[in-house]
Amino acid sequence: MGLLIKAILGAAVVVLIGFLAKTRNYYIAGLIPLFPTFALIAHYIVVTERGIEALRTTIVFGMWAILPYFLYLLSLWYFVGIMRLPFALGCAVLCWILAAWLLISLWSRWA
């Protein structure tokens, strides 16, 4: 039953994004996926398993994790101007993967 509820909520979010994409304020559709659903879950689990200090470290890492997403958006903005959408999305995801890998590597070395 829980899986069905999650599927319905996921479908509702997709419908909301589709609806917002058709409005005069279509750009708001880009904000909906950024609602911190998984962050809320992750933060709750970290604090219950590891404590407040681990949560604070996770929060700081999360702030740095904005950079790979920014690079994804920046590269997608560039790539959609020079290639077809499926390739642009794929290249932007690769940029995100590389940036995330770099972030994790640097964080592991210096944190």
N, CA, C and O atoms as CSV, one atom per row, in Angstrom:
chain,resi,resn,atom,element,x,y,z
A,1,MET,N,N,0.824,-1.196,0.000
A,1,MET,CA,C,0.000,0.000,0.000
A,1,MET,C,C,0.873,1.266,0.000
A,1,MET,O,O,0.547,2.242,-0.676
A,2,GLY,N,N,1.992,1.249,0.766
A,2,GLY,CA,C,2.888,2.401,0.810
A,2,GLY,C,C,3.468,2.718,-0.556
A,2,GLY,O,O,3.634,3.884,-0.911
A,3,LEU,N,N,3.779,1.674,-1.325
A,3,LEU,CA,C,4.323,1.878,-2.667
A,3,LEU,C,C,3.301,2.551,-3.568
A,3,LEU,O,O,3.661,3.400,-4.384
A,4,LEU,N,N,2.046,2.188,-3.433
A,4,LEU,CA,C,0.984,2.805,-4.228
A,4,LEU,C,C,0.855,4.293,-3.901
A,4,LEU,O,O,0.696,5.119,-4.800
A,5,ILE,N,N,0.922,4.626,-2.628
A,5,ILE,CA,C,0.832,6.034,-2.224
A,5,ILE,C,C,2.007,6.827,-2.785
A,5,ILE,O,O,1.829,7.943,-3.271
A,6,LYS,N,N,3.215,6.249,-2.718
A,6,LYS,CA,C,4.389,6.921,-3.273
A,6,LYS,C,C,4.255,7.122,-4.778
A,6,LYS,O,O,4.626,8.168,-5.309
A,7,ALA,N,N,3.723,6.114,-5.458
A,7,ALA,CA,C,3.527,6.232,-6.908
A,7,ALA,C,C,2.503,7.323,-7.227
A,7,ALA,O,O,2.676,8.077,-8.184
A,8,ILE,N,N,1.462,7.404,-6.443
A,8,ILE,CA,C,0.438,8.435,-6.655
A,8,ILE,C,C,1.019,9.824,-6.399
A,8,ILE,O,O,0.755,10.759,-7.155
A,9,LEU,N,N,1.811,9.959,-5.331
A,9,LEU,CA,C,2.447,11.253,-5.056
A,9,LEU,C,C,3.412,11.638,-6.172
A,9,LEU,O,O,3.445,12.791,-6.602
A,10,GLY,N,N,4.198,10.665,-6.639
A,10,GLY,CA,C,5.116,10.939,-7.750
A,10,GLY,C,C,4.368,11.375,-8.996
A,10,GLY,O,O,4.781,12.310,-9.682
A,11,ALA,N,N,3.262,10.693,-9.291
A,11,ALA,CA,C,2.450,11.061,-10.454
A,11,ALA,C,C,1.850,12.454,-10.277
A,11,ALA,O,O,1.763,13.220,-11.236
A,12,ALA,N,N,1.439,12.777,-9.066
A,12,ALA,CA,C,0.868,14.099,-8.806
A,12,ALA,C,C,1.920,15.197,-9.040
A,12,ALA,O,O,1.601,16.263,-9.567
A,13,VAL,N,N,3.156,14.932,-8.650
A,13,VAL,CA,C,4.224,15.914,-8.879
A,13,VAL,C,C,4.455,16.098,-10.376
A,13,VAL,O,O,4.629,17.224,-10.843
A,14,VAL,N,N,4.457,15.006,-11.125
A,14,VAL,CA,C,4.644,15.093,-12.577
A,14,VAL,C,C,3.499,15.890,-13.206
A,14,VAL,O,O,3.731,16.720,-14.085
A,15,VAL,N,N,2.284,15.644,-12.766
A,15,VAL,CA,C,1.128,16.392,-13.280
A,15,VAL,C,C,1.272,17.875,-12.934
A,15,VAL,O,O,1.004,18.735,-13.773
A,16,LEU,N,N,1.693,18.177,-11.703
A,16,LEU,CA,C,1.891,19.570,-11.297
A,16,LEU,C,C,2.949,20.250,-12.165
A,16,LEU,O,O,2.760,21.387,-12.599
A,17,ILE,N,N,4.051,19.563,-12.416
A,17,ILE,CA,C,5.092,20.121,-13.289
A,17,ILE,C,C,4.539,20.365,-14.688
A,17,ILE,O,O,4.777,21.418,-15.279
A,18,GLY,N,N,3.798,19.388,-15.215
A,18,GLY,CA,C,3.187,19.548,-16.537
A,18,GLY,C,C,2.218,20.714,-16.586
A,18,GLY,O,O,2.184,21.468,-17.559
A,19,PHE,N,N,1.429,20.858,-15.530
A,19,PHE,CA,C,0.485,21.971,-15.468
A,19,PHE,C,C,1.219,23.309,-15.428
A,19,PHE,O,O,0.886,24.232,-16.172
A,20,LEU,N,N,2.210,23.406,-14.563
A,20,LEU,CA,C,2.949,24.662,-14.439
A,20,LEU,C,C,3.707,25.003,-15.717
A,20,LEU,O,O,3.859,26.178,-16.051
A,21,ALA,N,N,4.177,23.999,-16.425
A,21,ALA,CA,C,4.907,24.238,-17.672
A,21,ALA,C,C,4.020,24.896,-18.729
A,21,ALA,O,O,4.529,25.531,-19.652
A,22,LYS,N,N,2.719,24.752,-18.605
A,22,LYS,CA,C,1.780,25.328,-19.586
A,22,LYS,C,C,1.259,26.701,-19.178
A,22,LYS,O,O,0.509,27.323,-19.930
A,23,THR,N,N,1.641,27.175,-18.011
A,23,THR,CA,C,1.138,28.463,-17.544
A,23,THR,C,C,2.056,29.605,-17.988
A,23,THR,O,O,3.121,29.387,-18.567
A,24,ARG,N,N,1.612,30.810,-17.701
A,24,ARG,CA,C,2.407,31.996,-18.011
A,24,ARG,C,C,3.711,31.999,-17.217
A,24,ARG,O,O,4.718,32.536,-17.678
A,25,ASN,N,N,3.695,31.408,-16.042
A,25,ASN,CA,C,4.880,31.308,-15.184
A,25,ASN,C,C,5.500,29.914,-15.290
A,25,ASN,O,O,5.769,29.275,-14.273
A,26,TYR,N,N,5.724,29.447,-16.507
A,26,TYR,CA,C,6.221,28.098,-16.789
A,26,TYR,C,C,7.525,27.766,-16.071
A,26,TYR,O,O,7.779,26.603,-15.758
A,27,TYR,N,N,8.349,28.773,-15.809
A,27,TYR,CA,C,9.658,28.560,-15.184
A,27,TYR,C,C,9.548,28.008,-13.760
A,27,TYR,O,O,10.502,27.423,-13.248
A,28,ILE,N,N,8.391,28.190,-13.120
A,28,ILE,CA,C,8.192,27.653,-11.775
A,28,ILE,C,C,8.240,26.127,-11.788
A,28,ILE,O,O,8.519,25.507,-10.762
A,29,ALA,N,N,7.971,25.521,-12.939
A,29,ALA,CA,C,8.054,24.066,-13.051
A,29,ALA,C,C,9.458,23.563,-12.724
A,29,ALA,O,O,9.620,22.412,-12.318
A,30,GLY,N,N,10.469,24.404,-12.894
A,30,GLY,CA,C,11.843,24.033,-12.549
A,30,GLY,C,C,12.122,24.067,-11.057
A,30,GLY,O,O,13.132,23.528,-10.604
A,31,LEU,N,N,11.246,24.690,-10.293
A,31,LEU,CA,C,11.418,24.763,-8.846
A,31,LEU,C,C,10.853,23.533,-8.136
A,31,LEU,O,O,11.367,23.127,-7.094
A,32,ILE,N,N,9.818,22.951,-8.687
A,32,ILE,CA,C,9.128,21.833,-8.037
A,32,ILE,C,C,10.055,20.645,-7.756
A,32,ILE,O,O,10.005,20.105,-6.651
A,33,PRO,N,N,10.899,20.210,-8.700
A,33,PRO,CA,C,11.769,19.065,-8.387
A,33,PRO,C,C,12.816,19.364,-7.309
A,33,PRO,O,O,13.440,18.443,-6.782
A,34,LEU,N,N,13.007,20.629,-6.985
A,34,LEU,CA,C,14.009,20.998,-5.995
A,34,LEU,C,C,13.461,21.027,-4.572
A,34,LEU,O,O,14.193,21.346,-3.636
A,35,PHE,N,N,12.195,20.700,-4.403
A,35,PHE,CA,C,11.665,20.596,-3.049
A,35,PHE,C,C,12.466,19.517,-2.319
A,35,PHE,O,O,12.669,18.433,-2.865
A,36,PRO,N,N,12.921,19.790,-1.106
A,36,PRO,CA,C,13.886,18.893,-0.451
A,36,PRO,C,C,13.292,17.623,0.154
A,36,PRO,O,O,13.558,17.307,1.314
A,37,THR,N,N,12.501,16.900,-0.614
A,37,THR,CA,C,11.886,15.669,-0.119
A,37,THR,C,C,12.930,14.682,0.372
A,37,THR,O,O,12.873,14.236,1.518
A,38,PHE,N,N,13.880,14.337,-0.481
A,38,PHE,CA,C,14.890,13.348,-0.105
A,38,PHE,C,C,15.861,13.904,0.926
A,38,PHE,O,O,16.384,13.158,1.754
A,39,ALA,N,N,16.105,15.202,0.882
A,39,ALA,CA,C,16.981,15.816,1.878
A,39,ALA,C,C,16.351,15.697,3.271
A,39,ALA,O,O,17.047,15.409,4.245
A,40,LEU,N,N,15.050,15.914,3.362
A,40,LEU,CA,C,14.370,15.769,4.650
A,40,LEU,C,C,14.538,14.354,5.194
A,40,LEU,O,O,14.831,14.160,6.373
A,41,ILE,N,N,14.350,13.382,4.329
A,41,ILE,CA,C,14.501,11.984,4.739
A,41,ILE,C,C,15.941,11.704,5.152
A,41,ILE,O,O,16.188,11.117,6.206
A,42,ALA,N,N,16.894,12.126,4.317
A,42,ALA,CA,C,18.310,11.889,4.608
A,42,ALA,C,C,18.726,12.561,5.906
A,42,ALA,O,O,19.438,11.955,6.706
A,43,HIS,N,N,18.304,13.785,6.131
A,43,HIS,CA,C,18.689,14.502,7.339
A,43,HIS,C,C,18.114,13.832,8.583
A,43,HIS,O,O,18.792,13.726,9.605
A,44,TYR,N,N,16.889,13.390,8.497
A,44,TYR,CA,C,16.276,12.701,9.628
A,44,TYR,C,C,17.030,11.408,9.945
A,44,TYR,O,O,17.304,11.112,11.108
A,45,ILE,N,N,17.361,10.646,8.908
A,45,ILE,CA,C,18.079,9.386,9.117
A,45,ILE,C,C,19.471,9.640,9.690
A,45,ILE,O,O,19.889,8.955,10.624
A,46,VAL,N,N,20.195,10.623,9.137
A,46,VAL,CA,C,21.542,10.918,9.631
A,46,VAL,C,C,21.507,11.314,11.099
A,46,VAL,O,O,22.303,10.809,11.891
A,47,VAL,N,N,20.601,12.208,11.477
A,47,VAL,CA,C,20.578,12.678,12.867
A,47,VAL,C,C,20.160,11.564,13.821
A,47,VAL,O,O,20.654,11.514,14.947
A,48,THR,N,N,19.276,10.681,13.408
A,48,THR,CA,C,18.873,9.592,14.303
A,48,THR,C,C,19.940,8.512,14.387
A,48,THR,O,O,20.055,7.845,15.415
A,49,GLU,N,N,20.717,8.325,13.336
A,49,GLU,CA,C,21.752,7.289,13.326
A,49,GLU,C,C,23.095,7.796,13.852
A,49,GLU,O,O,23.817,7.060,14.524
A,50,ARG,N,N,23.431,9.056,13.545
A,50,ARG,CA,C,24.789,9.545,13.827
A,50,ARG,C,C,24.848,10.764,14.743
A,50,ARG,O,O,25.909,11.047,15.299
A,51,GLY,N,N,23.764,11.484,14.918
A,51,GLY,CA,C,23.764,12.634,15.815
A,51,GLY,C,C,23.843,13.975,15.088
A,51,GLY,O,O,23.948,14.050,13.864
A,52,ILE,N,N,23.787,15.035,15.910
A,52,ILE,CA,C,23.726,16.407,15.393
A,52,ILE,C,C,24.993,16.799,14.640
A,52,ILE,O,O,24.905,17.443,13.595
A,53,GLU,N,N,26.162,16.431,15.141
A,53,GLU,CA,C,27.402,16.827,14.457
A,53,GLU,C,C,27.475,16.214,13.058
A,53,GLU,O,O,27.900,16.877,12.112
A,54,ALA,N,N,27.064,14.964,12.925
A,54,ALA,CA,C,27.033,14.337,11.599
A,54,ALA,C,C,26.026,15.051,10.702
A,54,ALA,O,O,26.266,15.220,9.506
A,55,LEU,N,N,24.908,15.467,11.276
A,55,LEU,CA,C,23.912,16.215,10.499
A,55,LEU,C,C,24.499,17.541,10.032
A,55,LEU,O,O,24.303,17.938,8.884
A,56,ARG,N,N,25.212,18.221,10.907
A,56,ARG,CA,C,25.810,19.500,10.523
A,56,ARG,C,C,26.825,19.313,9.386
A,56,ARG,O,O,26.890,20.133,8.470
A,57,THR,N,N,27.610,18.239,9.447
A,57,THR,CA,C,28.549,17.940,8.366
A,57,THR,C,C,27.801,17.635,7.075
A,57,THR,O,O,28.196,18.083,5.999
A,58,THR,N,N,26.719,16.872,7.191
A,58,THR,CA,C,25.899,16.540,6.020
A,58,THR,C,C,25.302,17.801,5.402
A,58,THR,O,O,25.215,17.917,4.180
A,59,ILE,N,N,24.899,18.728,6.236
A,59,ILE,CA,C,24.328,19.989,5.739
A,59,ILE,C,C,25.376,20.791,4.975
A,59,ILE,O,O,25.092,21.318,3.899
A,60,VAL,N,N,26.581,20.886,5.522
A,60,VAL,CA,C,27.647,21.624,4.828
A,60,VAL,C,C,27.965,20.958,3.491
A,60,VAL,O,O,28.119,21.639,2.476
A,61,PHE,N,N,28.064,19.626,3.489
A,61,PHE,CA,C,28.303,18.922,2.231
A,61,PHE,C,C,27.165,19.194,1.246
A,61,PHE,O,O,27.402,19.369,0.051
A,62,GLY,N,N,25.935,19.228,1.749
A,62,GLY,CA,C,24.781,19.524,0.894
A,62,GLY,C,C,24.862,20.898,0.265
A,62,GLY,O,O,24.430,21.094,-0.871
A,63,MET,N,N,25.418,21.857,1.003
A,63,MET,CA,C,25.599,23.195,0.429
A,63,MET,C,C,26.590,23.156,-0.731
A,63,MET,O,O,26.381,23.799,-1.760
A,64,TRP,N,N,27.666,22.399,-0.557
A,64,TRP,CA,C,28.633,22.249,-1.652
A,64,TRP,C,C,28.031,21.455,-2.802
A,64,TRP,O,O,28.413,21.648,-3.956
A,65,ALA,N,N,27.094,20.562,-2.497
A,65,ALA,CA,C,26.478,19.725,-3.530
A,65,ALA,C,C,25.614,20.530,-4.497
A,65,ALA,O,O,25.181,20.011,-5.526
A,66,ILE,N,N,25.368,21.772,-4.172
A,66,ILE,CA,C,24.642,22.647,-5.100
A,66,ILE,C,C,25.473,22.872,-6.373
A,66,ILE,O,O,24.922,23.075,-7.455
A,67,LEU,N,N,26.791,22.833,-6.230
A,67,LEU,CA,C,27.671,23.107,-7.376
A,67,LEU,C,C,27.491,22.123,-8.535
A,67,LEU,O,O,27.403,22.575,-9.677
A,68,PRO,N,N,27.432,20.807,-8.311
A,68,PRO,CA,C,27.183,19.909,-9.450
A,68,PRO,C,C,25.838,20.190,-10.138
A,68,PRO,O,O,25.735,20.109,-11.362
A,69,TYR,N,N,24.816,20.518,-9.348
A,69,TYR,CA,C,23.523,20.825,-9.965
A,69,TYR,C,C,23.614,22.113,-10.778
A,69,TYR,O,O,23.058,22.201,-11.873
A,70,PHE,N,N,24.309,23.101,-10.247
A,70,PHE,CA,C,24.501,24.345,-11.000
A,70,PHE,C,C,25.237,24.064,-12.312
A,70,PHE,O,O,24.876,24.599,-13.360
A,71,LEU,N,N,26.271,23.223,-12.246
A,71,LEU,CA,C,27.009,22.879,-13.458
A,71,LEU,C,C,26.115,22.142,-14.454
A,71,LEU,O,O,26.224,22.352,-15.663
A,72,TYR,N,N,25.230,21.278,-13.946
A,72,TYR,CA,C,24.256,20.602,-14.807
A,72,TYR,C,C,23.399,21.636,-15.541
A,72,TYR,O,O,23.239,21.569,-16.760
A,73,LEU,N,N,22.856,22.584,-14.792
A,73,LEU,CA,C,21.992,23.599,-15.410
A,73,LEU,C,C,22.762,24.467,-16.403
A,73,LEU,O,O,22.270,24.742,-17.497
A,74,LEU,N,N,23.955,24.893,-16.031
A,74,LEU,CA,C,24.767,25.722,-16.913
A,74,LEU,C,C,25.122,24.983,-18.196
A,74,LEU,O,O,25.014,25.538,-19.289
A,75,SER,N,N,25.544,23.730,-18.062
A,75,SER,CA,C,25.904,22.966,-19.258
A,75,SER,C,C,24.676,22.649,-20.108
A,75,SER,O,O,24.760,22.655,-21.336
A,76,LEU,N,N,23.554,22.375,-19.481
A,76,LEU,CA,C,22.333,22.122,-20.263
A,76,LEU,C,C,21.923,23.379,-21.022
A,76,LEU,O,O,21.524,23.299,-22.184
A,77,TRP,N,N,22.019,24.521,-20.383
A,77,TRP,CA,C,21.706,25.785,-21.057
A,77,TRP,C,C,22.579,25.938,-22.303
A,77,TRP,O,O,22.091,26.340,-23.359
A,78,TYR,N,N,23.858,25.620,-22.180
A,78,TYR,CA,C,24.769,25.719,-23.317
A,78,TYR,C,C,24.466,24.658,-24.374
A,78,TYR,O,O,24.355,24.974,-25.558
A,79,PHE,N,N,24.333,23.409,-23.950
A,79,PHE,CA,C,24.179,22.305,-24.900
A,79,PHE,C,C,22.874,22.361,-25.695
A,79,PHE,O,O,22.852,21.936,-26.850
A,80,VAL,N,N,21.790,22.871,-25.113
A,80,VAL,CA,C,20.537,22.915,-25.881
A,80,VAL,C,C,20.636,23.886,-27.045
A,80,VAL,O,O,19.837,23.817,-27.978
A,81,GLY,N,N,21.593,24.776,-27.000
A,81,GLY,CA,C,21.784,25.703,-28.109
A,81,GLY,C,C,22.584,25.116,-29.255
A,81,GLY,O,O,22.589,25.686,-30.347
A,82,ILE,N,N,23.263,23.991,-29.042
A,82,ILE,CA,C,24.141,23.468,-30.091
A,82,ILE,C,C,23.859,22.012,-30.472
A,82,ILE,O,O,24.452,21.505,-31.424
A,83,MET,N,N,22.952,21.320,-29.737
A,83,MET,CA,C,22.672,19.918,-30.087
A,83,MET,C,C,21.232,19.573,-29.759
A,83,MET,O,O,20.532,20.325,-29.080
A,84,ARG,N,N,20.803,18.423,-30.255
A,84,ARG,CA,C,19.434,17.988,-29.986
A,84,ARG,C,C,19.260,17.673,-28.512
A,84,ARG,O,O,20.214,17.334,-27.812
A,85,LEU,N,N,18.015,17.793,-28.054
A,85,LEU,CA,C,17.711,17.689,-26.632
A,85,LEU,C,C,18.204,16.399,-25.982
A,85,LEU,O,O,18.820,16.481,-24.919
A,86,PRO,N,N,17.974,15.212,-26.547
A,86,PRO,CA,C,18.456,14.003,-25.852
A,86,PRO,C,C,19.968,14.012,-25.612
A,86,PRO,O,O,20.433,13.608,-24.546
A,87,PHE,N,N,20.721,14.467,-26.592
A,87,PHE,CA,C,22.176,14.539,-26.427
A,87,PHE,C,C,22.560,15.624,-25.427
A,87,PHE,O,O,23.481,15.443,-24.630
A,88,ALA,N,N,21.854,16.749,-25.472
A,88,ALA,CA,C,22.124,17.831,-24.531
A,88,ALA,C,C,21.879,17.371,-23.096
A,88,ALA,O,O,22.676,17.659,-22.203
A,89,LEU,N,N,20.783,16.660,-22.877
A,89,LEU,CA,C,20.488,16.141,-21.540
A,89,LEU,C,C,21.550,15.144,-21.092
A,89,LEU,O,O,21.997,15.174,-19.946
A,90,GLY,N,N,21.947,14.267,-21.999
A,90,GLY,CA,C,22.980,13.279,-21.670
A,90,GLY,C,C,24.307,13.939,-21.318
A,90,GLY,O,O,24.960,13.550,-20.350
A,91,CYS,N,N,24.700,14.926,-22.094
A,91,CYS,CA,C,25.962,15.632,-21.819
A,91,CYS,C,C,25.883,16.402,-20.503
A,91,CYS,O,O,26.856,16.450,-19.750
A,92,ALA,N,N,24.734,17.001,-20.227
A,92,ALA,CA,C,24.569,17.734,-18.971
A,92,ALA,C,C,24.629,16.783,-17.770
A,92,ALA,O,O,25.194,17.123,-16.731
A,93,VAL,N,N,24.048,15.603,-17.917
A,93,VAL,CA,C,24.117,14.609,-16.840
A,93,VAL,C,C,25.563,14.157,-16.633
A,93,VAL,O,O,26.000,13.970,-15.497
A,94,LEU,N,N,26.298,13.984,-17.719
A,94,LEU,CA,C,27.716,13.632,-17.592
A,94,LEU,C,C,28.490,14.727,-16.856
A,94,LEU,O,O,29.366,14.433,-16.043
A,95,CYS,N,N,28.168,15.977,-17.141
A,95,CYS,CA,C,28.804,17.089,-16.418
A,95,CYS,C,C,28.475,17.014,-14.931
A,95,CYS,O,O,29.343,17.244,-14.089
A,96,TRP,N,N,27.220,16.692,-14.605
A,96,TRP,CA,C,26.837,16.547,-13.201
A,96,TRP,C,C,27.620,15.410,-12.547
A,96,TRP,O,O,28.123,15.562,-11.433
A,97,ILE,N,N,27.724,14.277,-13.232
A,97,ILE,CA,C,28.444,13.118,-12.688
A,97,ILE,C,C,29.904,13.470,-12.426
A,97,ILE,O,O,30.441,13.148,-11.367
A,98,LEU,N,N,30.542,14.128,-13.382
A,98,LEU,CA,C,31.945,14.521,-13.200
A,98,LEU,C,C,32.108,15.500,-12.038
A,98,LEU,O,O,33.035,15.373,-11.238
A,99,ALA,N,N,31.215,16.466,-11.951
A,99,ALA,CA,C,31.295,17.452,-10.869
A,99,ALA,C,C,31.029,16.792,-9.514
A,99,ALA,O,O,31.689,17.117,-8.527
A,100,ALA,N,N,30.074,15.876,-9.464
A,100,ALA,CA,C,29.781,15.166,-8.214
A,100,ALA,C,C,30.961,14.295,-7.808
A,100,ALA,O,O,31.317,14.240,-6.631
A,101,TRP,N,N,31.566,13.618,-8.770
A,101,TRP,CA,C,32.746,12.793,-8.487
A,101,TRP,C,C,33.880,13.658,-7.941
A,101,TRP,O,O,34.537,13.287,-6.969
A,102,LEU,N,N,34.106,14.813,-8.571
A,102,LEU,CA,C,35.156,15.724,-8.111
A,102,LEU,C,C,34.859,16.220,-6.699
A,102,LEU,O,O,35.756,16.265,-5.856
A,103,LEU,N,N,33.617,16.589,-6.438
A,103,LEU,CA,C,33.233,17.058,-5.113
A,103,LEU,C,C,33.471,15.979,-4.059
A,103,LEU,O,O,34.041,16.254,-3.003
A,104,ILE,N,N,33.038,14.763,-4.340
A,104,ILE,CA,C,33.220,13.667,-3.384
A,104,ILE,C,C,34.711,13.384,-3.168
A,104,ILE,O,O,35.144,13.160,-2.038
A,105,SER,N,N,35.483,13.396,-4.236
A,105,SER,CA,C,36.923,13.151,-4.117
A,105,SER,C,C,37.596,14.214,-3.261
A,105,SER,O,O,38.387,13.891,-2.375
A,106,LEU,N,N,37.286,15.475,-3.522
A,106,LEU,CA,C,37.887,16.563,-2.752
A,106,LEU,C,C,37.414,16.543,-1.296
A,106,LEU,O,O,38.207,16.759,-0.380
A,107,TRP,N,N,36.136,16.285,-1.090
A,107,TRP,CA,C,35.597,16.235,0.262
A,107,TRP,C,C,36.246,15.102,1.059
A,107,TRP,O,O,36.583,15.280,2.230
A,108,SER,N,N,36.420,13.955,0.438
A,108,SER,CA,C,37.034,12.810,1.115
A,108,SER,C,C,38.484,13.090,1.488
A,108,SER,O,O,38.974,12.596,2.503
A,109,ARG,N,N,39.158,13.868,0.682
A,109,ARG,CA,C,40.567,14.162,0.922
A,109,ARG,C,C,40.752,15.215,2.011
A,109,ARG,O,O,41.657,15.092,2.837
A,110,TRP,N,N,39.900,16.259,2.026
A,110,TRP,CA,C,40.142,17.386,2.918
A,110,TRP,C,C,39.174,17.529,4.078
A,110,TRP,O,O,39.419,18.339,4.972
A,111,ALA,N,N,38.113,16.793,4.098
A,111,ALA,CA,C,37.144,16.964,5.202
A,111,ALA,C,C,37.351,15.945,6.296
A,111,ALA,O,O,36.624,15.950,7.289
